Amino acid sequence: MNTGPTGQAIDTTRHRALGTVSRASILELTRAAAGGLTIAEVSARTGLHPSTARSHLDRLVDAGLLVKARASGGQPGRPAWRYRPVPEEAPAPAPYRALAAALLEHLARQGRGDVRAEAARAGHDWGRHLAAATPPGGKPVDTAVAVLRGLGFDPELRPTADGHTEIHLYTCPFLELVSRNPDAICGLHVGVVRGALEQAGAPPNDAVLEPFGAPTACVVRLSLPADDSTGPK
C-alpha cells in the first residue's frame, strides 16, 4: 500500500486528479472563491475553453475535491452548475448516508420521471417521520431545525429583511452523494424540510432550497414569518 510522508495512505484518485497544473490551479481558484465558481467563471479566470474547464471541474468532483449543485441566485431560468470545495471534515451519520445512497441507486435504476421531484417526495415522508419523533408543541421552524441538526447539517435560523425566515446549512453530511446526483440529493433535502414543517403544522411546500445560496452555506428559504408560532400545541 502506498503511503505518504506521515505514513498515511495516499488517495490515488485525488492524487491523479491533481496531476495537472490546470486542475491544481482550478482547485485553488475555487477554494479562494467564497461562493464557489461556475464553469464560465473558471473559463474566464484561466483562459481555458468552457468544455475544457468543465472536464477539469468534473474530474475534481469525481475525486471528491469539489462538489457541484445548481444555484440560481434568485434569477429565472435553469441555473448553471456552481462548484465549491468539499470541507476537510463533514458530519456523516452512517445510517442516514446509507439510506440516502440506497434511494439514489433506486432512482438511478428507475431511469424515468423527474429525479429531483421523486427524491423530494421520498424526503417529504422521511421528514415527517423524523419530525414526529421530536418533542411536540414547538414552532414548525424549530421542528425543522431540530430535524436538520439531527441529520448533521449545522443549521442556523436567520430572519430576512422582508420578515420571513431562512435556514442556513453550514455543513452537509451527504457531500459525497451530492457528487453522484446533485439534483436528487438536493431534492431529498428540501423534501425532508417540507415534511418536517408539514408534520409540525406549517403549510405544505413552504420551503425552497438554494444550493450555495450564501457564500458559506446552502440556504432554505421559507415564507413563514420569523415569529410564526402556528402548529400543534
Helices and strands as residue ranges (DSSP letters): H 12-17, H 21-32, E 37-38, H 39-46, H 50-62, E 66-70, E 81-85, H 94-110, H 115-132, H 140-151, E 155-159, E 164-169, H 175-178, H 182-199, E 208-214, E 217-225
